[in-house]
Structure formats: C-alpha cells, structure tokens
Amino acid sequence: MEIGDLHFTYGNVAVFAVALFLLAGVYSFVKQGLKIAALIVLVLAALAFTGGVMWL
C-alpha cells in the first residue's frame, strides 16, 4: 500500500499492530492499578511505534 511517499508493508503494519496491542496492555494495567507495569509497557509501545515509523 502506498500513501504519498509512505510505503506500508506487512512488516510495518505488524509493528504498528504490536504497538497497539501494547497500548491495550497499558490500559489494562492502569485499570488494575499497576502503574509501574503500565509505564514499562508504555515505553515498549513507544519503542515499537518509533521502530515502525523509522522503517517507513
């Protein structure tokens, strides 16, 4: 798929899907009151998202 100069491949979409999955984990941890775990997972989600953006 191509949008402007962005070239989306299955790899990029998979990395963004992992980032979204991790964000759902952040929501779950916050809901359970596990703020330290939520912060760690949020950092992992940010790294996954950044990796997906850099891969574009």
TORVO-119102 format. One line per field, with one value per atom (N, C-alpha, C, O): residue in three letters; atom name; residue number from 1; x, y, z. Coordinates in Angstrom, 2 decimals, m for minus. Last residue first. Example, Ala and Ser with C-alpha at 12.3 -4.5 7.8 and 13.67 -1.06 7.14 Angstrom:
! TORVO-119102
code (SER	SER	SER	SER	ALA	ALA	ALA	ALA)
site (N	CA	C	O	N	CA	C	O)
pos (2	2	2	2	1	1	1	1)
X (12.85	13.67	12.90	13.41	13.19	12.30	13.20	14.24)
Y (m2.25	m1.06	0.03	1.14	m5.69	m4.50	m3.30	m3.32)
Z (7.08	7.14	7.87	8.04	7.80	7.80	7.80	8.46)
***
This chain:
! TORVO-119102
code (LEU	LEU	LEU	LEU	TRP	TRP	TRP	TRP	MET	MET	MET	MET	VAL	VAL	VAL	VAL	GLY	GLY	GLY	GLY	GLY	GLY	GLY	GLY	THR	THR	THR	THR	PHE	PHE	PHE	PHE	ALA	ALA	ALA	ALA	LEU	LEU	LEU	LEU	ALA	ALA	ALA	ALA	ALA	ALA	ALA	ALA	LEU	LEU	LEU	LEU	VAL	VAL	VAL	VAL	LEU	LEU	LEU	LEU	VAL	VAL	VAL	VAL	ILE	ILE	ILE	ILE	LEU	LEU	LEU	LEU	ALA	ALA	ALA	ALA	ALA	ALA	ALA	ALA	ILE	ILE	ILE	ILE	LYS	LYS	LYS	LYS	LEU	LEU	LEU	LEU	GLY	GLY	GLY	GLY	GLN	GLN	GLN	GLN	LYS	LYS	LYS	LYS	VAL	VAL	VAL	VAL	PHE	PHE	PHE	PHE	SER	SER	SER	SER	TYR	TYR	TYR	TYR	VAL	VAL	VAL	VAL	GLY	GLY	GLY	GLY	ALA	ALA	ALA	ALA	LEU	LEU	LEU	LEU	LEU	LEU	LEU	LEU	PHE	PHE	PHE	PHE	LEU	LEU	LEU	LEU	ALA	ALA	ALA	ALA	VAL	VAL	VAL	VAL	ALA	ALA	ALA	ALA	PHE	PHE	PHE	PHE	VAL	VAL	VAL	VAL	ALA	ALA	ALA	ALA	VAL	VAL	VAL	VAL	ASN	ASN	ASN	ASN	GLY	GLY	GLY	GLY	TYR	TYR	TYR	TYR	THR	THR	THR	THR	PHE	PHE	PHE	PHE	HIS	HIS	HIS	HIS	LEU	LEU	LEU	LEU	ASP	ASP	ASP	ASP	GLY	GLY	GLY	GLY	ILE	ILE	ILE	ILE	GLU	GLU	GLU	GLU	MET	MET	MET	MET)
site (N	CA	C	O	N	CA	C	O	N	CA	C	O	N	CA	C	O	N	CA	C	O	N	CA	C	O	N	CA	C	O	N	CA	C	O	N	CA	C	O	N	CA	C	O	N	CA	C	O	N	CA	C	O	N	CA	C	O	N	CA	C	O	N	CA	C	O	N	CA	C	O	N	CA	C	O	N	CA	C	O	N	CA	C	O	N	CA	C	O	N	CA	C	O	N	CA	C	O	N	CA	C	O	N	CA	C	O	N	CA	C	O	N	CA	C	O	N	CA	C	O	N	CA	C	O	N	CA	C	O	N	CA	C	O	N	CA	C	O	N	CA	C	O	N	CA	C	O	N	CA	C	O	N	CA	C	O	N	CA	C	O	N	CA	C	O	N	CA	C	O	N	CA	C	O	N	CA	C	O	N	CA	C	O	N	CA	C	O	N	CA	C	O	N	CA	C	O	N	CA	C	O	N	CA	C	O	N	CA	C	O	N	CA	C	O	N	CA	C	O	N	CA	C	O	N	CA	C	O	N	CA	C	O	N	CA	C	O	N	CA	C	O	N	CA	C	O	N	CA	C	O)
pos (56	56	56	56	55	55	55	55	54	54	54	54	53	53	53	53	52	52	52	52	51	51	51	51	50	50	50	50	49	49	49	49	48	48	48	48	47	47	47	47	46	46	46	46	45	45	45	45	44	44	44	44	43	43	43	43	42	42	42	42	41	41	41	41	40	40	40	40	39	39	39	39	38	38	38	38	37	37	37	37	36	36	36	36	35	35	35	35	34	34	34	34	33	33	33	33	32	32	32	32	31	31	31	31	30	30	30	30	29	29	29	29	28	28	28	28	27	27	27	27	26	26	26	26	25	25	25	25	24	24	24	24	23	23	23	23	22	22	22	22	21	21	21	21	20	20	20	20	19	19	19	19	18	18	18	18	17	17	17	17	16	16	16	16	15	15	15	15	14	14	14	14	13	13	13	13	12	12	12	12	11	11	11	11	10	10	10	10	9	9	9	9	8	8	8	8	7	7	7	7	6	6	6	6	5	5	5	5	4	4	4	4	3	3	3	3	2	2	2	2	1	1	1	1)
X (9.45	8.71	9.64	9.18	10.96	11.01	10.32	10.58	10.30	11.62	11.75	12.55	7.77	7.89	9.24	9.31	8.45	7.59	7.68	7.68	9.97	10.58	9.76	10.32	7.97	9.10	9.81	10.21	6.38	5.82	6.94	6.87	8.18	7.63	7.09	7.32	8.60	9.72	9.23	9.80	6.00	6.62	7.80	7.98	5.73	4.84	5.42	5.35	7.68	7.83	6.95	7.37	6.49	7.81	8.03	8.53	4.20	4.07	5.39	5.39	5.30	4.66	4.47	4.57	6.19	7.14	6.55	7.23	3.75	4.80	5.81	6.23	2.45	1.87	2.91	2.95	4.08	3.99	3.43	3.90	3.48	4.87	4.87	5.58	0.68	1.21	2.63	2.97	m1.75	m0.33	0.38	0.65	m4.50	m3.74	m2.24	m1.54	m6.02	m5.77	m4.96	m4.76	m5.93	m7.22	m7.06	m7.86	m3.28	m3.74	m5.06	m5.28	m3.32	m2.52	m2.98	m3.05	m5.02	m5.37	m4.62	m5.21	m3.55	m4.89	m5.30	m5.85	m1.31	m1.16	m2.51	m2.58	m2.48	m1.93	m1.74	m1.98	m3.02	m4.15	m3.71	m4.46	m0.39	m1.19	m2.43	m2.85	0.29	0.94	0.18	0.11	m1.33	m1.55	m0.92	m1.53	m0.10	m1.49	m1.83	m2.52	2.40	2.33	0.91	0.75	1.59	2.20	2.13	1.84	0.72	m0.25	0.29	m0.45	3.13	2.12	1.05	0.53	4.32	4.95	3.94	3.90	2.56	2.71	3.33	2.91	2.98	1.65	1.73	1.05	5.63	5.28	3.95	3.81	5.31	6.17	5.83	5.75	3.72	3.16	3.99	3.45	4.23	4.41	3.77	3.34	3.72	3.30	3.49	2.97	5.48	5.30	4.99	5.87	4.91	4.96	4.67	3.71	4.54	5.86	5.98	7.06	1.23	2.25	3.61	3.80	0.89	0.20	1.26	2.09	0.49	1.32	0.46	m0.56	0.86	0.00	0.91	1.97)
Y (3.03	3.52	4.13	4.59	2.58	1.56	2.04	1.51	4.57	4.63	3.65	3.86	3.66	4.93	5.00	5.43	1.31	1.25	2.50	2.43	2.38	1.45	1.34	1.27	3.81	4.52	3.64	4.12	1.68	2.67	3.43	3.67	0.40	m0.32	0.65	0.47	2.45	1.92	1.19	1.35	2.69	3.84	3.39	3.89	0.18	0.56	1.72	1.74	0.37	m0.64	m0.31	m0.48	2.40	2.63	1.63	2.00	1.04	2.24	2.56	2.95	m0.93	m1.34	m0.14	m0.29	0.74	m0.10	m0.50	m0.41	1.82	2.70	1.92	2.39	m0.47	0.30	1.21	1.37	m1.16	m2.07	m1.34	m1.56	1.04	0.81	m0.09	0.17	0.78	1.94	1.73	2.19	m1.06	m1.41	m0.34	m0.53	m0.83	m0.08	m0.39	m0.01	m1.90	m2.76	m2.04	m2.59	0.15	m0.19	m1.05	m0.95	0.00	1.19	0.89	1.31	m2.46	m2.32	m1.11	m1.18	m1.82	m2.89	m2.75	m2.90	0.17	0.47	m0.56	m0.21	m1.36	m0.20	0.13	0.35	m3.14	m3.64	m2.53	m2.72	m1.40	m2.04	m2.62	m2.59	m0.89	0.20	m0.34	0.20	m3.37	m2.93	m1.78	m1.70	m3.27	m4.33	m3.94	m4.15	m1.15	m1.00	m2.04	m1.74	m2.35	m1.12	m0.92	m0.56	m4.44	m4.75	m3.54	m3.68	m2.90	m3.73	m4.12	m4.13	m1.82	m0.91	m1.69	m1.21	m4.20	m3.44	m2.48	m2.34	m4.90	m5.79	m5.05	m5.26	m2.81	m2.95	m3.85	m3.60	m3.35	m2.09	m2.24	m1.84	m5.91	m5.73	m4.47	m4.50	m5.42	m6.25	m6.10	m6.16	m1.90	m3.32	m4.11	m3.54	1.22	0.31	m1.13	m1.52	3.90	2.57	1.60	1.20	7.29	6.23	4.89	4.77	9.37	8.76	7.61	7.02	8.65	9.67	9.01	8.17	5.53	6.78	7.88	8.00	2.26	3.45	4.69	4.88	m1.17	0.00	1.23	1.24)
Z (7.83	6.66	5.62	4.58	10.03	8.99	7.71	6.63	11.77	11.16	10.00	9.09	12.55	11.81	11.09	9.94	13.92	12.75	11.90	10.67	16.01	15.06	13.79	12.70	17.32	16.73	15.70	14.64	18.19	17.27	16.56	15.35	19.92	18.77	17.73	16.54	21.81	21.02	19.78	18.70	22.83	22.16	21.30	20.19	24.00	22.91	22.13	20.90	26.00	24.95	23.74	22.60	27.54	26.92	25.79	24.72	28.35	27.53	26.83	25.67	29.96	28.71	27.79	26.57	32.06	31.31	29.97	28.94	32.94	32.43	31.59	30.53	33.84	32.74	32.12	30.90	36.00	34.85	33.64	32.52	37.62	37.18	35.96	34.98	38.08	37.34	36.85	35.76	38.36	38.26	37.45	36.26	38.42	39.40	39.39	40.33	36.47	37.63	38.71	39.80	34.63	35.20	36.46	37.40	33.91	34.61	35.32	36.45	32.54	33.76	34.58	35.80	30.36	31.30	32.62	33.69	29.07	29.59	30.65	31.70	28.35	29.23	29.88	31.09	26.55	27.81	28.82	30.01	24.49	25.16	26.50	27.47	23.76	24.33	25.04	26.07	22.69	23.93	24.59	25.81	20.41	21.39	22.73	23.79	19.08	19.54	20.60	21.57	18.55	19.36	19.90	21.07	16.89	18.18	19.10	20.28	14.72	15.43	16.81	17.79	13.87	14.41	15.18	16.19	12.98	14.07	14.69	15.91	10.91	12.05	13.24	14.38	9.14	9.73	10.97	11.96	8.43	9.09	9.83	10.99	7.20	8.37	9.14	10.37	5.01	6.07	7.35	8.45	4.32	4.03	5.17	6.17	2.98	4.03	3.55	2.50	2.31	1.74	2.87	3.63	1.70	2.70	2.04	1.28	0.02	0.00	1.00	1.13	m0.51	m0.69	m0.84	m1.73	0.36	0.63	0.54	1.43	m0.71	m0.80	m0.57	m1.23	0.00	0.00	0.00	0.63)
***
